[in-house]
Amino acid sequence: MIKTDMTLTSLSPKQRTETLASVKKCILRQHFNVGGVNYDEWAKRFDERLPSLLGGDTSEFEDGVRKALAELGSSHTVFYHERTNRLLPQHSINATIRAFGPDGQQHWHFLDVFDDGPAQLAGVKPGEMLVAVDGTPYTPPKMPPFRIGETHKIAVSSALGENPREITVSIPFRKGTKDRPPIVEPKSPIHRVAGPKTGFLKIPFFPGPTGISFANALDVAIRDLKSQGCDRLIIDLRGNIGGSLGFARFASYLCAGRIPIGHSLTPNRLSKGYTRDALPRVPMPRTTPEFVLALARFAFRDKSVMLLTQGLGPQPFHGRVAILVNEWTNSAAEMLASFASENRLATIVGTKTAGNVLGAVNQRVGAGYWVRVPVFGWYTPNGRCLEGQGVSPDIEADVDPSSLDAAIDQQARRAAEVLDAA
């Protein structure tokens, strides 16, 4: 295994004390309380942990803070170092994994493998069994480690455990920023013609802080599909790790007019009460200058808004859209899927989504550490909060590793059948 200089130096007691104080302050001032958290009780338990957090090694310190944050019961609540090396597979090798097999005999299998990501470039295929990483076997529930900026030797086999082989996966280094934790961003969007008059759009991520660059790339992809005669569309959101406002551009393509996608709520507006119809109605900005103007409009105001589609007009695929989702469909992708579902703009196919739907910001808390804090909730046009609930498919369709290993995507096939019958 080839390593970069990723080892964090030991923290002094002063650094730990200041970092812990900043973490607590961020949570008590900004955390969106969608789960009915009693902050007085949480703060008391946090303070009771201080002696153990001030002792022990760096790993124990980080684990202790993460456990305290987990008690808040909310998504998008993360403690990480800007040079962290502890990431989920989709954030590092651009692939998701799932446990398959009977209890006590489960194994990790690759599920979503994103185009041009480290896993795919190394030769990993959906359905394959993950046996070991750097010589260490991993079975559920223990998650295998894939570290930013390192090269791993991964032992894989067929879905049935046959034909073992070892491959090398090289993960580029990424540093956390004020906009997001350190991740290897997957290529997005990806498009192709999947069948007669059927376009296929894979969206693993909604990149960019404003979503404008993604929106421009999406425009190009949809123009290309329409130029090839596609009048039906499969949108693949499986494994999507979330992202920015680019999802609203896609929502705009699903309907002709300007209608609500959903609304955000700040902690202040939630506590004081509100009426949905009284919220400011804001269409997704089309350009960077429009985005800047929208920010200026709400610079000194409560940022609870009703987000609208852009009114892009009729599209040839309207009425013939299927959206693929699974348990790794997160955040902005869930906002898109719920919008399509509530407005009957697409048939949702697959398995229930993650239910991780809160808007978050990243705050520096000292010694190179950041805390990601949810600062607003997201609600559907009908007022339903998706956090912890997720989006249920209209048509349940699952996969099995043997079929995936044989390049048979059962969920995509089911989506195509839905469109053929439309």
C-alpha positions in Angstrom: 0.0 0.0 0.0 1.4 3.4 -1.0 0.7 6.0 1.6 0.8 9.8 1.6 1.5 11.9 4.6 -1.9 11.5 6.1 -1.1 10.9 9.8 -2.5 13.5 12.1 -0.2 14.8 14.8 -1.2 14.4 18.5 -3.5 17.1 19.8 -2.5 19.1 22.8 -5.0 19.4 25.7 -5.5 23.1 24.8 -6.3 22.2 21.1 -8.8 19.5 22.3 -10.4 21.9 24.8 -10.8 24.7 22.2 -12.0 22.3 19.5 -14.6 20.7 21.8 -15.9 24.1 22.9 -16.3 25.1 19.3 -18.2 21.9 18.4 -20.6 22.4 21.2 -21.1 26.1 20.4 -21.9 25.3 16.7 -24.5 22.6 17.6 -26.3 24.7 20.2 -26.4 27.8 17.9 -27.1 26.3 14.5 -28.3 22.7 14.6 -31.7 22.2 12.9 -33.8 20.3 15.5 -36.0 18.1 13.3 -35.9 15.2 15.7 -37.0 16.9 18.9 -33.6 17.0 20.6 -33.4 18.3 24.1 -30.2 20.4 23.8 -29.9 20.9 27.6 -29.7 17.1 28.1 -27.4 16.7 25.0 -25.0 19.4 26.3 -24.9 17.8 29.7 -23.9 14.4 28.2 -21.4 16.2 26.0 -19.8 17.8 29.1 -19.7 14.5 30.9 -17.6 13.1 28.0 -15.0 15.8 28.3 -12.6 13.9 30.6 -12.4 10.9 28.2 -12.2 13.2 25.1 -9.3 15.1 26.6 -7.4 11.9 27.1 -6.7 9.0 24.8 -5.2 9.1 21.3 -6.4 11.1 18.3 -8.6 8.3 17.0 -10.4 7.9 20.3 -10.9 11.7 20.5 -12.5 11.7 17.0 -14.6 8.7 17.7 -15.9 10.2 20.9 -16.9 13.5 19.2 -18.7 11.5 16.4 -20.6 9.4 19.0 -21.8 12.6 20.7 -23.0 14.1 17.4 -24.7 10.8 16.5 -27.0 11.3 19.5 -28.5 14.3 17.7 -30.1 11.8 15.4 -29.8 14.0 12.3 -28.2 13.5 8.9 -25.4 15.9 7.6 -23.9 16.0 11.1 -20.2 15.2 10.7 -16.9 15.8 12.5 -13.9 15.5 10.3 -10.3 16.7 9.8 -9.5 18.5 6.6 -6.9 15.7 5.9 -9.3 12.9 7.0 -8.9 9.4 5.7 -12.1 7.9 7.0 -14.7 8.1 4.2 -17.5 5.9 2.8 -16.7 4.0 -0.4 -18.9 6.3 -2.5 -16.9 9.3 -1.3 -13.5 7.7 -2.0 -13.6 5.0 -4.6 -16.9 6.2 -6.2 -18.7 2.9 -5.5 -21.4 1.8 -3.0 -21.5 -1.6 -1.3 -24.3 -3.7 0.1 -24.4 -6.7 2.4 -25.8 -9.8 0.7 -26.3 -13.3 2.0 -28.0 -15.0 5.0 -27.4 -13.7 8.5 -24.0 -14.8 9.8 -22.7 -15.4 6.3 -23.1 -12.0 4.7 -20.5 -10.5 2.4 -19.9 -7.1 0.9 -20.8 -6.8 -2.8 -20.3 -3.8 -5.0 -23.6 -2.2 -6.0 -23.2 1.2 -7.8 -19.9 1.7 -9.5 -19.6 5.2 -10.9 -18.2 5.9 -14.4 -14.5 7.0 -14.4 -14.2 6.7 -10.6 -11.3 5.0 -8.9 -13.2 1.7 -8.5 -14.3 1.5 -12.2 -10.9 2.5 -13.5 -9.3 -0.3 -11.4 -11.7 -2.8 -13.0 -14.3 -3.3 -10.2 -17.8 -4.4 -11.6 -21.2 -4.3 -9.9 -22.1 -7.5 -8.1 -18.5 -8.6 -7.4 -17.8 -9.6 -3.9 -15.3 -7.6 -1.8 -13.1 -10.1 0.1 -10.2 -8.0 1.6 -8.5 -4.7 1.6 -4.7 -4.6 1.9 -4.8 -8.2 3.1 -7.4 -7.7 5.8 -10.7 -9.5 5.3 -13.9 -7.4 5.8 -17.4 -8.7 6.3 -20.6 -6.9 7.3 -21.1 -4.9 9.4 -17.5 -3.8 9.5 -17.0 -1.2 6.7 -13.8 -1.6 4.7 -11.5 1.5 4.8 -10.7 3.4 1.6 -8.4 6.3 2.3 -8.0 9.5 0.3 -4.6 9.9 -1.3 -3.7 6.2 -1.0 -3.4 3.1 -3.2 -5.1 0.0 -1.9 -4.8 -3.7 -2.9 -8.4 -5.1 -3.0 -9.2 -8.7 -3.2 -12.4 -9.4 -5.1 -14.2 -12.4 -6.5 -17.3 -13.2 -8.5 -20.6 -12.8 -6.8 -20.5 -16.5 -5.8 -17.0 -16.3 -4.4 -15.3 -17.8 -7.5 -12.4 -16.5 -9.7 -10.6 -14.5 -7.0 -8.3 -11.7 -8.1 -6.4 -8.8 -6.7 -6.7 -5.3 -8.1 -5.1 -2.0 -7.3 -7.3 1.1 -6.6 -5.6 4.5 -6.5 -7.5 7.2 -4.8 -6.6 10.8 -5.5 -6.0 13.2 -2.6 -8.7 15.7 -1.8 -8.8 18.3 0.9 -12.0 19.5 2.7 -13.2 23.0 2.0 -15.7 25.4 3.5 -18.3 23.9 1.1 -17.9 20.2 1.7 -15.9 17.5 3.5 -13.1 15.9 1.4 -14.5 13.6 -1.2 -13.6 12.3 -4.6 -16.4 13.8 -6.7 -17.9 11.4 -9.2 -18.4 12.3 -12.8 -21.9 13.8 -13.3 -24.0 13.8 -15.4 -23.5 10.8 -17.7 -25.8 10.1 -20.6 -26.4 7.6 -23.3 -29.2 6.2 -25.5 -30.4 3.1 -23.7 -32.9 1.8 -26.2 -35.3 2.8 -28.9 -36.2 6.5 -28.2 -35.0 6.0 -24.6 -32.4 8.3 -23.0 -30.5 7.2 -19.9 -29.1 9.9 -17.5 -26.9 8.7 -14.6 -26.5 11.4 -11.8 -24.2 10.2 -9.0 -23.7 13.8 -7.7 -25.0 17.4 -8.1 -21.6 19.2 -8.1 -20.7 22.8 -7.7 -21.6 25.3 -4.9 -24.3 27.0 -7.0 -25.3 24.1 -9.3 -24.9 26.4 -12.4 -22.1 24.3 -13.9 -24.1 21.1 -13.5 -27.1 22.8 -15.0 -25.1 23.7 -18.1 -23.8 20.2 -18.4 -27.3 18.8 -18.0 -28.6 21.1 -20.7 -26.0 19.7 -23.1 -26.9 16.1 -22.2 -30.6 16.5 -22.7 -30.1 18.4 -26.0 -28.1 15.5 -27.2 -30.6 12.9 -26.2 -33.5 14.9 -27.8 -31.4 15.3 -31.0 -31.2 11.5 -31.2 -35.0 11.1 -31.0 -35.4 10.2 -27.3 -38.9 10.9 -26.1 -38.7 8.8 -22.9 -36.2 9.1 -20.1 -34.6 6.9 -17.3 -33.0 9.0 -14.6 -30.6 6.9 -12.5 -30.2 8.4 -9.0 -28.9 5.2 -7.3 -25.9 5.9 -5.1 -26.3 9.7 -5.6 -24.3 11.4 -2.8 -26.3 14.6 -2.9 -24.8 18.0 -3.7 -26.0 21.4 -4.6 -28.9 23.3 -6.2 -28.3 21.6 -9.6 -31.1 19.2 -8.7 -33.6 22.0 -9.2 -32.5 22.3 -12.8 -33.4 18.7 -13.3 -36.7 19.2 -11.5 -37.4 22.0 -14.0 -37.0 19.6 -16.9 -39.7 17.4 -15.5 -42.5 19.9 -15.8 -43.5 22.7 -18.2 -44.4 25.5 -15.8 -43.0 27.2 -12.7 -44.2 25.1 -9.7 -42.9 24.5 -6.2 -40.2 21.9 -5.7 -40.2 22.2 -2.0 -39.3 24.6 0.8 -36.5 25.1 3.2 -37.0 26.1 6.9 -34.5 27.6 9.3 -34.6 26.8 13.0 -36.0 30.2 13.7 -38.9 30.0 11.3 -39.7 26.4 12.4 -39.9 27.5 16.1 -42.0 30.6 15.4 -44.4 28.9 13.0 -45.1 29.6 9.4 -47.5 29.3 6.5 -46.2 27.7 3.3 -48.0 30.1 1.0 -46.4 33.1 2.8 -42.8 31.9 2.1 -40.9 33.9 -0.5 -41.2 32.0 -3.9 -37.8 31.7 -5.5 -37.0 30.0 -8.8 -33.6 28.3 -9.2 -31.2 30.9 -10.6 -30.2 30.3 -14.2 -26.9 32.1 -14.2 -24.2 33.0 -11.7 -25.3 36.7 -11.6 -28.8 35.6 -10.8 -27.5 33.4 -8.0 -25.5 36.3 -6.6 -28.6 38.5 -6.7 -30.7 35.8 -4.9 -28.0 35.6 -2.2 -28.1 39.4 -1.8 -31.9 39.3 -1.5 -31.7 37.1 1.6 -28.4 38.3 3.0 -30.1 39.8 6.1 -33.4 37.9 6.1 -34.6 34.5 7.2 -33.6 32.1 4.4 -36.8 30.0 4.5 -38.0 29.9 0.9 -40.2 28.0 -1.5 -38.0 26.9 -4.3 -39.6 26.9 -7.7 -38.8 25.2 -11.1 -37.7 27.5 -13.9 -40.5 27.0 -16.4 -38.6 25.4 -19.2 -41.7 24.5 -21.2 -42.9 21.2 -22.6 -40.4 18.4 -23.2 -40.8 15.3 -25.5 -40.3 12.9 -22.6 -43.0 14.4 -20.3 -45.3 11.6 -19.1 -42.6 9.0 -19.9 -40.0 9.3 -17.2 -38.8 6.7 -14.7 -36.4 7.5 -11.8 -34.2 4.8 -10.3 -33.5 5.0 -6.5 -32.0 2.8 -3.8 -30.9 3.0 -0.2 -27.8 5.0 -1.2 -29.8 7.7 -2.8 -29.2 10.8 -0.6 -30.0 14.4 0.0 -30.6 16.5 -3.1 -31.4 13.4 -5.1 -34.2 12.6 -2.6 -35.5 16.1 -3.1 -35.7 15.5 -6.8 -37.3 12.1 -6.4 -39.9 13.3 -3.9 -40.8 16.3 -6.2 -41.3 14.0 -9.1 -43.3 11.5 -7.0 -45.7 14.0 -5.4 -46.4 15.7 -8.7 -46.8 12.4 -10.6 -44.1 13.5 -13.0 -42.2 10.2 -13.0 -42.5 6.6 -11.9 -40.1 5.9 -9.0 -38.5 2.4 -9.4 -36.1 0.6 -7.0 -35.8 0.6 -3.2 -36.5 3.2 -0.5 -34.1 6.1 -0.3 -31.9 7.0 2.7 -33.9 9.8 4.3 -30.9 12.1 4.7 -32.4 15.5 3.7 -31.2 18.5 5.7 -29.3 21.5 4.4 -25.9 21.9 6.1 -22.9 24.2 6.5 -19.3 23.5 7.4 -17.7 25.3 10.3 -14.0 25.4 11.3 -13.7 24.3 14.9 -9.9 24.4 15.4 -6.8 22.2 14.8 -7.7 21.5 11.2 -11.1 20.1 12.2 -14.5 20.9 10.8 -18.0 20.2 11.9 -20.8 19.8 9.4 -24.0 21.1 10.9 -27.6 20.9 9.5 -29.0 24.4 9.5 -32.3 24.0 7.7 -34.9 21.4 7.0 -36.3 20.5 3.6 -40.1 19.9 3.1 -42.0 18.7 0.1 -44.6 21.0 -1.5 -47.2 19.1 0.5 -45.3 19.9 3.7 -43.8 16.5 4.4 -40.4 16.3 6.0 -38.2 13.7 4.3 -35.6 13.5 7.0 -35.6 10.0 8.4 -38.4 9.0 6.1 -37.0 8.9 2.6 -38.8 8.3 -0.7 -40.6 5.1 -1.3 -40.7 3.8 -4.9 -43.9 3.4 -6.8 -42.6 0.1 -8.1 -40.4 -2.0 -5.7 -37.6 -3.6 -7.6 -34.4 -5.0 -6.1 -31.2 -6.5 -7.4 -29.1 -9.5 -6.6 -25.3 -9.7 -6.9 -25.3 -12.6 -9.3 -27.4 -10.8 -11.9 -25.3 -7.6 -11.5 -22.1 -9.7 -11.9 -23.6 -11.0 -15.2 -24.3 -7.4 -16.3 -28.0 -7.7 -15.8 -29.5 -4.6 -14.1 -32.9 -5.7 -12.9 -34.0 -2.3 -11.7 -33.1 -0.6 -15.0 -34.9 -3.3 -16.9 -38.0 -2.8 -14.8 -37.8 1.0 -15.5 -37.6 0.3 -19.2 -40.7 -1.9 -19.0 -42.5 0.9 -17.3 -41.7 3.3 -20.1 -42.6 0.7 -22.8 -46.0 0.5 -21.3 -46.5 4.2 -21.0 
